Amino acid sequence: MNFYESELPTKVKSCGVNLEQVGFVHPQNNGSQPWMPLAVKTGFLCVFWVTCRQYFKERTENKIESDLLRQIFGPQHFRSERSLFEKPQAPRFVIFIFESVSNFVARIWMWLLIFLIFLCAMVDRAMTGFRICYMSLFLLFLMVFQMSLQLWIKFLYGYWMFLIFYAMSILTVIYTYQFDNFDYYWEQYLNVHPTL
């Protein structure tokens, strides 16, 4: 199907909004068949719903199984009798290897993320506010680690939650600058300077 600009506009002329930036494009103008983007999006949507259905189905089955065991053995015998229905345990050596490797990977991953925070703070020549904040987060992590291991362990959960929130906020703000005239909106309504 060949759509014309009057049937499927890519720009709203009254307010100057470019709809191509949010996905309203004519596929034949991009050199692909019109059904290809729709098929890909439909495929991703189907995979999402199948995965979601499988998750909720398994969760319901686990709840039904645990309720059935409680009815059969009663709440006081639930923990001891459940071992009859569990799969046999792996050998201790395999469990030890698995736990050792997972602990090592968790530690390496944590230090890798901290190193990446340091790189985010130091990569560019221009020093901006979010780079200064990344550097302060990096230094805070190292300072608490050197002060007390007990305090550092308690501090980690809140630190990672704040870091995730901060990084997602920065990415969202940076992502908005790809749209036409969005730097004007940031400057006009929130007084954010375009060079920030």
C-alpha positions as CSV (number, residue, x, y, z in Angstrom):
1,M,0.0,0.0,0.0
2,N,1.4,3.4,-0.9
3,F,0.3,6.0,1.5
4,Y,0.4,9.6,0.6
5,E,1.3,12.4,3.0
6,S,-2.3,13.5,3.3
7,E,-3.3,9.9,4.4
8,L,-0.5,9.2,6.8
9,P,1.3,12.4,7.6
10,T,4.9,12.4,8.8
11,K,4.8,16.0,10.1
12,V,2.0,17.9,11.8
13,K,2.1,21.2,10.0
14,S,0.0,23.2,12.6
15,C,2.5,22.7,15.4
16,G,5.6,21.5,13.5
17,V,5.9,18.1,15.2
18,N,8.0,15.5,13.3
19,L,6.1,12.2,13.6
20,E,9.0,10.2,11.9
21,Q,10.9,10.5,15.2
22,V,8.3,8.4,17.0
23,G,7.9,5.8,14.3
24,F,5.2,7.1,11.9
25,V,7.1,6.6,8.7
26,H,6.3,5.4,5.3
27,P,8.1,2.0,5.0
28,Q,8.4,2.1,1.2
29,N,10.4,5.3,1.6
30,N,13.0,3.4,3.6
31,G,13.5,0.8,1.0
32,S,11.7,-2.0,2.8
33,Q,8.4,-3.7,2.2
34,P,5.5,-2.2,4.3
35,W,4.8,-5.5,6.1
36,M,8.3,-6.1,7.4
37,P,8.3,-3.5,10.3
38,L,4.9,-4.6,11.3
39,A,5.9,-8.3,11.3
40,V,8.9,-7.6,13.4
41,K,6.9,-5.5,15.9
42,T,4.2,-8.2,16.0
43,G,6.8,-10.9,16.6
44,F,8.3,-9.0,19.5
45,L,4.8,-8.4,21.0
46,C,3.9,-12.2,20.7
47,V,7.2,-13.2,22.4
48,F,6.5,-10.7,25.2
49,W,2.9,-12.1,25.8
50,V,4.0,-15.7,25.6
51,T,6.8,-15.1,28.1
52,C,4.4,-13.2,30.4
53,R,1.8,-16.0,30.2
54,Q,4.5,-18.7,30.9
55,Y,5.7,-16.7,34.0
56,F,2.2,-16.3,35.5
57,K,1.3,-19.9,34.7
58,E,4.5,-21.3,36.5
59,R,3.8,-19.0,39.4
60,T,0.2,-20.2,39.7
61,E,1.3,-23.9,39.5
62,N,3.9,-23.4,42.2
63,K,1.2,-21.8,44.5
64,I,-1.2,-24.6,43.8
65,E,1.5,-27.2,44.5
66,S,2.4,-25.6,47.8
67,D,-1.3,-25.3,48.8
68,L,-1.8,-29.0,48.0
69,L,1.1,-30.1,50.1
70,R,-0.2,-28.0,53.0
71,Q,-3.6,-29.6,52.7
72,I,-2.1,-33.1,52.6
73,F,0.6,-32.8,55.3
74,G,-0.7,-29.8,57.3
75,P,1.1,-26.6,58.0
76,Q,3.3,-28.0,60.8
77,H,4.7,-30.9,58.6
78,F,5.0,-28.8,55.4
79,R,8.7,-28.1,55.5
80,S,9.8,-31.6,56.5
81,E,7.5,-33.5,54.1
82,R,8.3,-31.3,51.2
83,S,11.7,-32.9,50.9
84,L,10.0,-36.1,49.6
85,F,9.0,-34.2,46.4
86,E,12.2,-32.3,45.8
87,K,14.7,-33.3,43.2
88,P,17.9,-34.9,44.5
89,Q,20.7,-32.4,45.5
90,A,23.9,-32.1,43.4
91,P,27.1,-33.3,44.9
92,R,28.8,-30.9,47.4
93,F,31.8,-30.4,45.2
94,V,29.6,-29.1,42.3
95,I,27.7,-26.9,44.7
96,F,31.0,-25.5,46.0
97,I,32.3,-24.8,42.5
98,F,29.1,-23.1,41.5
99,E,29.0,-20.9,44.6
100,S,32.7,-20.0,44.2
101,V,32.3,-19.0,40.6
102,S,29.1,-17.0,41.2
103,N,30.7,-15.2,44.1
104,F,33.8,-14.4,42.0
105,V,31.7,-13.2,39.1
106,A,29.5,-11.0,41.4
107,R,32.7,-9.3,42.8
108,I,34.2,-8.8,39.4
109,W,30.9,-7.5,38.0
110,M,30.6,-5.0,40.9
111,W,34.2,-3.7,40.4
112,L,33.7,-3.6,36.7
113,L,30.6,-1.3,37.1
114,I,32.6,0.9,39.5
115,F,35.4,1.2,36.9
116,L,32.8,2.1,34.2
117,I,31.4,4.8,36.5
118,F,34.9,6.2,36.7
119,L,35.3,6.0,32.9
120,C,31.9,7.9,32.5
121,A,33.3,10.6,34.7
122,M,36.7,10.9,33.0
123,V,36.1,10.2,29.2
124,D,35.3,13.6,27.8
125,R,37.3,16.9,27.9
126,A,34.3,19.0,28.8
127,M,33.4,18.7,32.5
128,T,29.6,18.7,33.0
129,G,27.4,18.3,36.0
130,F,26.5,14.7,35.5
131,R,30.1,13.7,35.1
132,I,30.9,15.5,38.4
133,C,28.1,13.5,40.0
134,Y,29.5,10.2,38.6
135,M,32.9,11.1,40.0
136,S,31.5,11.8,43.4
137,L,29.6,8.5,43.4
138,F,32.8,6.7,42.5
139,L,34.7,8.4,45.3
140,L,31.9,7.8,47.7
141,F,31.9,4.1,46.9
142,L,35.7,3.9,47.5
143,M,35.6,6.0,50.6
144,V,32.9,3.9,52.3
145,F,34.7,0.7,51.3
146,Q,37.9,1.9,52.9
147,M,36.2,3.1,56.1
148,S,34.4,0.0,57.2
149,L,33.5,-3.3,55.5
150,Q,30.3,-3.7,57.7
151,L,29.1,-0.2,56.7
152,W,30.0,-0.8,53.1
153,I,27.9,-4.0,53.0
154,K,24.9,-2.2,54.5
155,F,25.5,0.8,52.2
156,L,25.6,-1.2,48.9
157,Y,21.8,-1.7,48.4
158,G,20.9,2.0,48.7
159,Y,24.0,3.0,46.6
160,W,23.1,0.7,43.7
161,M,19.4,1.8,43.8
162,F,20.4,5.5,43.7
163,L,23.0,4.8,41.0
164,I,20.4,3.0,38.8
165,F,17.9,5.8,39.3
166,Y,20.5,8.4,38.5
167,A,21.8,6.7,35.4
168,M,18.3,6.1,34.1
169,S,17.4,9.7,34.7
170,I,20.5,10.9,32.9
171,L,19.9,8.6,29.9
172,T,16.3,9.7,29.7
173,V,17.3,13.4,29.6
174,I,20.0,12.7,27.0
175,Y,17.6,10.6,25.0
176,T,15.1,13.5,24.7
177,Y,17.7,15.7,22.9
178,Q,17.4,13.6,19.8
179,F,14.0,15.0,19.1
180,D,13.5,18.2,17.1
181,N,13.3,21.4,19.2
182,F,13.5,19.5,22.5
183,D,16.5,21.6,23.6
184,Y,14.2,24.6,23.2
185,Y,11.6,23.0,25.5
186,W,14.2,22.2,28.2
187,E,15.5,25.8,28.0
188,Q,12.1,27.5,27.8
189,Y,10.2,25.6,30.5
190,L,12.9,24.2,32.9
191,N,15.6,26.8,32.3
192,V,18.2,24.1,31.4
193,H,21.0,25.6,29.4
194,P,21.5,23.8,26.0
195,T,25.2,23.4,26.5
196,L,24.7,21.5,29.8
